[in-house]
């Protein structure tokens, strides 16, 4: 069976990616929360058919973390995933030997196609992303209440649970989710959690 390792320190993000990939069919998907854990898993179980490394997880640096993983994985494909890395970081990762760079913002069907391509020995390079200029994002200003809601989202709580925790109406939470998603330029709750974690907002 084809084996894939996803290394990301955000539980919600990691599990979401794993579920997308499991939906592809006969695949075994393992998970690690940091670079050292991923290296230990490779050492214990042997090389994976594909390793996906989060760019900002603990212990991960370019190019050192990538090169260590490629070496441990017997030069089987290792790709970088990230929610906030710039096109320059993506180019550096690919130059250092990464089999691909997968923005966490890509649609599920694109992610699946990219993984299939990588498993076949190809290189995944999101050209539209690489060709974009790193923008001046500026600071993200969230209100204290928006931060409370964002923390709830990152903990995997539903709007009803967050509303109960904060002693407000659920409709109020929905409005906060809509506003903070716009400020973060997030497509949905999971994407908002990814961005919040990558930008160290929570």
ChimeraX attribute file (.defattr): number of C-alpha atoms within 10 A of each C-alpha:
attribute: neighborCount
match mode: 1-to-1
recipient: residues
	/A:1	7
	/A:2	12
	/A:3	15
	/A:4	24
	/A:5	22
	/A:6	25
	/A:7	26
	/A:8	27
	/A:9	20
	/A:10	19
	/A:11	16
	/A:12	18
	/A:13	19
	/A:14	19
	/A:15	16
	/A:16	13
	/A:17	18
	/A:18	18
	/A:19	12
	/A:20	13
	/A:21	23
	/A:22	15
	/A:23	10
	/A:24	13
	/A:25	8
	/A:26	11
	/A:27	13
	/A:28	15
	/A:29	19
	/A:30	17
	/A:31	20
	/A:32	20
	/A:33	18
	/A:34	20
	/A:35	25
	/A:36	16
	/A:37	14
	/A:38	23
	/A:39	20
	/A:40	13
	/A:41	18
	/A:42	18
	/A:43	12
	/A:44	9
	/A:45	8
	/A:46	12
	/A:47	23
	/A:48	22
	/A:49	21
	/A:50	24
	/A:51	28
	/A:52	25
	/A:53	29
	/A:54	28
	/A:55	27
	/A:56	23
	/A:57	18
	/A:58	13
	/A:59	12
	/A:60	18
	/A:61	14
	/A:62	14
	/A:63	15
	/A:64	12
	/A:65	17
	/A:66	22
	/A:67	18
	/A:68	13
	/A:69	23
	/A:70	21
	/A:71	14
	/A:72	19
	/A:73	20
	/A:74	13
	/A:75	16
	/A:76	18
	/A:77	25
	/A:78	26
	/A:79	27
	/A:80	25
	/A:81	23
	/A:82	23
	/A:83	23
	/A:84	18
	/A:85	18
	/A:86	17
	/A:87	21
	/A:88	15
	/A:89	17
	/A:90	24
	/A:91	16
	/A:92	14
	/A:93	21
	/A:94	19
	/A:95	11
	/A:96	14
	/A:97	17
	/A:98	24
	/A:99	26
	/A:100	25
	/A:101	29
	/A:102	24
	/A:103	21
	/A:104	19
	/A:105	17
	/A:106	14
	/A:107	11
	/A:108	14
	/A:109	12
	/A:110	12
	/A:111	18
	/A:112	18
	/A:113	15
	/A:114	21
	/A:115	23
	/A:116	16
	/A:117	14
	/A:118	20
	/A:119	18
	/A:120	11
	/A:121	14
	/A:122	14
	/A:123	19
	/A:124	19
	/A:125	18
	/A:126	16
	/A:127	9
	/A:128	8
	/A:129	16
	/A:130	16
	/A:131	11
	/A:132	11
	/A:133	10
	/A:134	12
	/A:135	8
	/A:136	6
	/A:137	6
	/A:138	6
	/A:139	6
	/A:140	11
	/A:141	11
	/A:142	16
	/A:143	11
	/A:144	9
	/A:145	12
	/A:146	19
	/A:147	17
	/A:148	17
	/A:149	23
	/A:150	26
	/A:151	18
	/A:152	20
	/A:153	21
	/A:154	20
	/A:155	14
	/A:156	16
	/A:157	14
	/A:158	13
	/A:159	20
	/A:160	15
	/A:161	15
	/A:162	23
	/A:163	19
	/A:164	12
	/A:165	12
	/A:166	15
	/A:167	9
	/A:168	12
	/A:169	13
	/A:170	17
	/A:171	12
	/A:172	12
	/A:173	24
	/A:174	15
	/A:175	12
	/A:176	21
	/A:177	20
	/A:178	16
	/A:179	14
	/A:180	21
	/A:181	20
	/A:182	13
	/A:183	13
	/A:184	16
	/A:185	12
	/A:186	18
	/A:187	13
	/A:188	12
	/A:189	18
	/A:190	16
	/A:191	20
	/A:192	23
	/A:193	27
	/A:194	23
	/A:195	22
	/A:196	21
	/A:197	20
	/A:198	20
	/A:199	14
	/A:200	9
	/A:201	13
	/A:202	14
